[in-house]
């Protein structure tokens, strides 16, 4: 999917805390197909893996990043630039309005559970004897 997405100009944001969270096949695909990366401080096992692609930075550079420091290797115009270091901003202070934001979002974008379940049931009922999903019978 990653190789096809790149070919179609689709940008994906993938985030994980360490490479060990990813199954082996996905880990290899992520390492082979992601062009832009932003890396915060990593453990020794990940540092050695990532350092191979971030020369001249080494594993110790990745392990010694401070709070809010990153290494970024960005791709633009079909070219991947050399890695650079930078700093991010700390997270903003909590506003205390999370509950209000959730309620407004639910009111604007949400659909009542009963409506969703009725729509699912209707879809299943119409399909009985109707052939494969996604194909229409020719007249």
Secondary structure, 3 states (H helix, E strand, C coil): CHHHHHHCCCCCCCCCCCHHHCCHHHHHHHHHHCCCEEECCCCHHHHHHHHCCCCCCCHHHHHCCCCCEEEEECEECCEECCCEEEECCCCCCCCCCHHHHHHHHHHHHCCCHHHHHHHHHHHHHHHCCCCCCCCCCCC
